[in-house]
Amino acid sequence: MHPGIAANQQRLFLAFVAELRPHVRRDSALPRRIKELLARQRAIGSRDRKLYRELIYTWLRFLPWTDPLLDSDPVTAAKVIAWLAPELKPTSPYRAAFCADWPAVPATLAEKAEFLTSQVSGLKFQVSELLPSWFADHCPAAFTSPHLDALNARANVWVRLQCIDRNLVFDEFRGKQWTWETAPDFPDALCLPPNAEVANTDAYRRGFIEIQDLGSQLVLATAPIPPGGRWLDACAGAGGKSLQLARLLGDHGHVDATDIRLEILEELRDRAQRARLTNVRITNSPDAAYDGVLVDAPCSGSGTWRRQPHLKWYVKPETIASFTRTQLEILTTQAPRVKPGGLLIYATCSMSRHENHDVVAAFLQAQPDFKPEPAADTHGGTFDGLGTTLLPGTRNTDGFYAATLRRST
Ligand SMILES: C[S@@+](CC[C@H](N)C(=O)[O-])C[C@H]1O[C@@H](n2cnc3c(N)ncnc32)[C@H](O)[C@@H]1O
């Protein structure tokens, strides 16, 4: 590559950073802002768009390591970001233009921090800075190995198979020369490399697969859900878990799906059609009694920080406190819809004990009719007496929490 081209790309990247920087700690919808910013650049092609996206997300992931440099020495900041960017291959011309005098990126964060400290004078790069320090009170284990490394890596793509003839999916993936791994205890889950564009496959268009992180898939697997029941998915959103639940319950079972945002349920309608599921109903007036109610509650999303690194810097302790109030409110509203003997599953994609254990404990104290059930299977997570937490490093997934509560009377 002509050195002038790489220098221009670096200048443009730094201009994007300058435009985004004032919004980083303030905008929960930063990914949309990034998408719109890149879409406005009519002169750049799709390969460059991918490069800038990769650099921007790496910058957000490693924000505390590059923030001080962006003011004092932006060119070195851009070099550090290019070096750290996980998807820039050693052969990438952009990387080669700036990082040829640095070695290949080591595997661990500790080694990365040590190398950068030795190269960039006046700065000490610390691994623990890559999560907000206040979060240690919410989840001390997130600051330890292997979770800290996993939380700062780029997420793989997980899909859930929802077809009888899996070879239709495997043949297409092989044709694209994608390799994948399966989860031994969860044969419906396949893990593909981060850059696999799964949404552009026939398998996806024909409803043979759904994109769903293994962490999200395992939530329902922690509970003893017998086939054939009538369930309510009370926070269904775009319906990732509604679809999974509908398959789990089978033809004799049924899922009613609702959400405070009715418009998002349209996405679920399309996905259910694509998956040829006829046992999912979208409703804004759920019934009075169900065999089970799933509350996949709105949360800080700290379990998804590796895919949404901006949230590490946007979420504050006050944000979490506000979520805990909403979570308890939703549980309290939905609890009467569980039949005696039925199940209430509370789930979040948060690693914060305040949003998880503490919300369930407060709920149980106010609702003596409900008792915690031991996890049917923790799938590698940790059961705390009320619910199961799976942290990202354990199985290369998003983090989640799930508690199963049974109503006695
Ligand atoms: C974590 S997301 C659900 C994700 C979804 N279950 C899935 O697996 O794809 C939480 C959802 O809760 C919804 N929500 C927020 N407040 C709510 C409330 N008071 N009642 C019902 N849903 C609510 C949000 O609109 C959001 O779609």
The ligand as an ORCA input file, in Angstrom:
! r2SCAN-3c Opt
* xyz 0 1
  C     -33.133     -8.038     27.653
  S     -34.336     -7.424     26.622
  C     -35.194     -8.874     26.103
  C     -34.454     -9.698     25.109
  C     -35.273    -10.839     24.562
  N     -35.943    -11.602     25.590
  C     -34.441    -11.779     23.705
  O     -34.094    -12.890     24.154
  O     -34.116    -11.405     22.571
  C     -35.486     -6.724     27.739
  C     -36.796     -6.307     27.131
  O     -37.628     -5.844     28.207
  C     -38.485     -4.860     27.684
  N     -39.081     -4.111     28.817
  C     -38.606     -3.042     29.472
  N     -39.442     -2.688     30.473
  C     -40.474     -3.545     30.424
  C     -41.659     -3.696     31.167
  N     -41.949     -2.888     32.186
  N     -42.511     -4.698     30.834
  C     -42.212     -5.525     29.801
  N     -41.084     -5.427     29.059
  C     -40.226     -4.457     29.372
  C     -37.601     -4.053     26.765
  O     -38.375     -3.379     25.811
  C     -36.717     -5.148     26.150
  O     -37.227     -5.581     24.903
*
